[in-house]
Amino acid sequence: MEIIYGDLKVLGDFELTNIRELGFDRDFMLKLRHRVVNLTCGDFAMQFVDVGRILIRAGLTTSSATVHILQDTDLESALANFSFSADKSYLQFTAGDYKTDFAVIRKANEI
């Protein structure tokens, strides 16, 4: 599946749900059923355990997007969050049996 919203681009084998729209902003939710998530960004890697959901917040008026890694359904259960430049990078998810690989990848036209 591929999701494009403004500068945000998300690729992978997943079901991403649009859970909220407020003006030009949208929240997308990926349900993971308490998996291990292996996050990579260039040569940086980090692992999160017991991840229930990933929330991605993006807008049409900004190139910045925010990712919230959650244990449950609300932001109070956040394990971590980060922002990235959606005009320079995209997100890719690959689901395994017991884990999800999650990568922030630099777009090809960026150096």
N, C-alpha and C positions, 0 to 999 in steps of 0.2 A: 504494500500500500504506500502511497505517496500523498503527503499533505503539504500544500503550499498556501500560506496566508501572509500576505505582504512579503517581507524578506525571509520569513521563516520557511524552511524546507525540512521535512522529516521523512525519512525513508525507512523501510523495514517490513518485517513480517509481524504485524501487530494489529490490534483494533484500537484506534485512537478515537475517543469520544469528545465531541465539543460539548462542554458542560456549562459554559457561561459566556454570554456576550454582553459587554457593557460599552456602548459607543463603538469605537473602533478597536477595542481590545477583546481578545478571546482567550479562554482557558480551555486547554485540551488535557484529557486525562487518559493515562495508560494504566490499566489494571494488570498487576503482575502476580497476585496470589502468593505473596511473601517469599519471594525468590532472592537469590544472590544476584546482585547487579555489578558487573565489571565495567567501570567507566574508564575510557581512555580519551586523551586529548593530546595529540602529538606524542611526545615521549613520556608524558605523565599518565600514571594509572592509579586507580583507587578502587577498592572493593567495598560494597555495602551489603550487609546481610539483613534478611527479614524485611525486604522492601515490598510494600503492598501496592503502592501506586507511584506514578511519576506525573506531576502536573507541569505543563508547559504553558507559559503565559506569553502572548505576543500581541503586537498591535500593528495597525496600518500606518501610524504616524511616527513610529520610531523603528530604528534598525536593531535595537536591543531586545533580546528575549530572555526570560528567566525560567530556570528549571528548578523545581522543588522535588526532592526525593523524600517520599513519605512512607511511614510505617502503616498508616491507616488512611482514612479519607479526608482528614482535615489538616490545615497548615500547622496546627499545634503538634502534630505527630512528625514534624519534619526531622529527618536525619541530617540533611544538608540542603543547601540551595546555592545556585550560582547564576550569573548572567553571562551572556556571550553576544557577540556581534553577529546577528543573523544575516547581515548582508555579506559577511566574510566567511561564515562557517555554516554547516548544516548538521543535522542530527541523524544518526543511523542506529536502529535497533535490530538485533538478531537474537531470536529466542532459541534457547536450548531446552533440554528436558528439565533441568533444575536451576538454570541460570539464564540471565539475559545480558548480552554484550551490548553496551551503549557507548557510542563513539561520537565525539564532536570533531568534525572533519573540515579542514580548510577547503573552501570552494576552489575549483581548478583555475579560475581566472585571477586568483589572489596569489601574491608572492610572499 
